[in-house]
Amino acid sequence: MSTLNQRISNFKSKVLDKAALARPNLFRVDLDFPASVKAATSHISGGGKYTADSDKLGKFQVRAAQLPATTIGVVEVPFRGRMLKIAGDRTFEPWTITVMNDEDHRLRSAFEIWVSMIQSQDTNFQELGIDANSGDTVYKDMKVTQLSRGTYDSKANGNLLQYKFKHCYPSSVSAIDLDWGSNDAIQEFTVEFQLSHWVSDYK
């Protein structure tokens, strides 16, 4: 092996001189909620304040998320002891976020009400519509944005790339464990979203 290829300076010139390595802790999540959910939670944290701020809370309280996987199925066609693999259908896995819970339970309450409006606890009714052009629909779009570390970065507002998850709804809001022995910790819960597909926007 060439001595040159073993030098850290060579690695830096090939990898880091053009762009920094992306960091997993530099990201932002933008949530959106149906209009009825915002209205139903407007009493939380000072009558009406939550209605205006609910979409902004994800930027600060979503502690973990994922950039989505890309998956295409495989159709295997047998031929005389061999398999011809043909590209199949594309699938989109659920998207999961981890949320830090505040004492007002603002985001948790919003997700619980959203789920309840999709399917009521004590009746088999749905309050929200399915019209994608309506602001009061079951389905909303969510976004996760990869951020740049350096202020010198020429990317718009430090945004490196963004994934938009289309037609999302919460299919699961996790339990929160309570424990007298759980010291030096904050409450967290996860939300799993189902989606139709996602699109990416590379800056």
C-alpha positions in Angstrom: 0.0 0.0 0.0 1.3 3.5 -0.8 2.6 5.4 2.1 0.7 8.5 0.9 -2.6 6.7 1.2 -2.0 6.0 4.9 -1.5 9.6 5.9 -4.3 11.4 7.8 -3.6 14.5 5.6 -4.5 12.5 2.5 -7.8 11.4 4.1 -8.6 15.0 5.0 -7.9 16.2 1.5 -10.0 13.6 -0.1 -12.9 13.6 2.4 -13.1 16.9 4.4 -11.7 19.6 2.1 -14.9 19.8 0.0 -17.5 19.2 2.7 -17.6 18.3 6.4 -19.0 15.0 7.6 -22.6 15.1 8.5 -23.5 14.9 12.2 -26.4 12.8 13.6 -27.2 15.4 16.3 -27.7 18.2 13.9 -31.3 18.0 12.6 -34.7 19.7 12.9 -38.2 18.1 12.8 -41.2 20.1 11.6 -44.5 18.8 12.8 -48.0 19.6 11.6 -51.4 19.0 13.1 -54.9 19.0 11.9 -56.8 22.2 12.6 -59.3 20.4 14.9 -56.4 19.1 17.0 -55.0 22.6 17.5 -58.4 23.9 18.5 -59.0 21.0 20.9 -55.7 21.7 22.7 -55.9 25.5 22.7 -56.6 25.5 26.4 -53.3 23.9 27.2 -50.6 26.4 28.4 -52.6 29.6 28.3 -55.8 29.7 26.2 -54.9 29.9 22.6 -51.1 30.1 22.9 -50.7 26.4 22.1 -52.7 26.7 18.9 -50.2 29.2 17.5 -47.1 27.3 18.7 -48.0 23.6 18.3 -46.3 23.3 14.9 -43.1 24.9 16.3 -42.7 22.5 19.3 -41.2 19.7 17.3 -38.2 21.8 16.5 -37.3 21.8 20.2 -38.8 18.7 21.8 -38.3 16.0 19.2 -35.0 14.5 20.5 -34.6 11.7 17.9 -35.8 10.9 14.4 -34.6 9.1 11.3 -33.6 9.9 7.7 -35.7 7.4 5.9 -34.6 4.1 4.3 -34.9 3.4 0.6 -36.4 -0.1 -0.1 -37.3 -1.8 -3.4 -38.8 -5.3 -3.3 -37.4 -8.2 -5.3 -39.3 -10.5 -7.6 -37.4 -13.8 -7.9 -38.1 -15.7 -11.1 -36.7 -19.3 -11.1 -35.0 -20.6 -14.2 -33.3 -24.0 -14.3 -31.8 -23.9 -10.8 -31.0 -20.1 -10.9 -32.9 -17.1 -9.8 -33.4 -14.0 -12.0 -34.0 -11.1 -9.6 -36.3 -8.4 -11.0 -36.9 -5.0 -9.3 -40.2 -5.1 -7.5 -42.4 -2.5 -5.8 -41.1 0.3 -3.7 -42.2 0.3 0.0 -42.0 3.1 2.6 -41.5 2.1 6.2 -43.2 3.9 9.1 -41.3 6.9 10.5 -40.7 7.2 14.3 -39.8 10.1 16.4 -38.8 10.4 20.1 -40.3 13.3 22.0 -39.3 14.9 25.3 -42.4 15.4 27.4 -43.1 18.7 29.1 -45.2 19.2 32.3 -48.2 20.4 30.2 -48.0 17.3 28.0 -48.5 19.6 25.1 -47.3 17.4 22.2 -48.4 14.2 23.9 -52.0 15.6 24.3 -52.0 16.7 20.7 -51.0 13.3 19.4 -53.5 11.5 21.7 -56.3 13.8 20.5 -55.3 13.3 16.9 -55.5 9.5 17.3 -58.8 9.9 19.1 -60.2 11.9 16.2 -59.1 9.2 13.8 -60.8 6.5 15.9 -62.7 7.4 19.0 -62.1 5.5 22.2 -65.7 4.6 22.9 -67.3 4.8 19.5 -66.4 3.5 16.0 -66.4 7.0 14.5 -63.9 9.3 12.8 -64.1 13.0 13.3 -61.4 14.1 10.8 -61.9 14.0 7.0 -59.6 12.6 4.4 -59.5 15.5 1.9 -55.8 16.2 1.4 -56.6 19.8 0.4 -58.3 20.5 3.7 -56.4 21.8 6.7 -58.6 19.6 8.9 -57.7 16.2 7.6 -56.4 12.9 9.0 -53.2 13.2 7.0 -50.5 15.9 7.4 -47.0 16.3 6.0 -43.9 16.1 8.3 -40.4 17.2 7.6 -36.9 16.4 8.9 -34.0 18.5 7.9 -30.3 17.7 8.1 -28.4 20.8 9.4 -24.8 22.0 8.7 -22.4 22.4 11.5 -20.5 25.4 10.2 -21.8 29.0 10.1 -19.6 29.4 7.1 -21.7 27.0 5.1 -23.2 28.5 2.0 -26.3 26.3 2.2 -29.5 28.2 2.8 -29.9 28.8 6.5 -27.5 25.8 7.2 -30.0 23.3 5.7 -28.2 20.5 3.9 -31.1 18.4 2.8 -34.7 17.9 3.8 -37.1 14.9 3.7 -40.8 15.5 3.5 -43.0 12.7 4.6 -46.3 12.8 2.8 -49.8 12.0 4.1 -48.7 11.1 7.7 -50.9 10.1 10.6 -49.9 8.7 14.0 -50.6 5.0 14.3 -48.9 4.6 17.7 -48.2 6.8 20.7 -46.0 4.9 23.2 -46.5 4.5 26.9 -44.5 6.5 29.4 -43.0 4.5 32.2 -43.3 5.9 35.7 -40.8 4.8 38.3 -39.9 6.1 41.8 -36.3 5.0 41.1 -36.0 6.9 37.9 -33.8 9.9 39.0 -31.9 12.4 36.8 -34.2 11.7 33.8 -36.9 13.3 31.8 -40.0 11.7 30.4 -39.9 10.6 26.7 -42.3 8.9 24.4 -42.2 7.7 20.8 -44.7 8.3 18.0 -44.9 6.1 14.9 -46.3 7.6 11.7 -47.7 5.8 8.7 -47.1 7.6 5.4 -47.8 7.2 1.7 -44.3 8.1 0.6 -41.5 10.6 1.1 -39.6 13.1 -1.2 -36.2 14.6 -0.7 -34.9 18.0 -1.4 -31.1 18.2 -1.8 -29.8 21.7 -1.5 
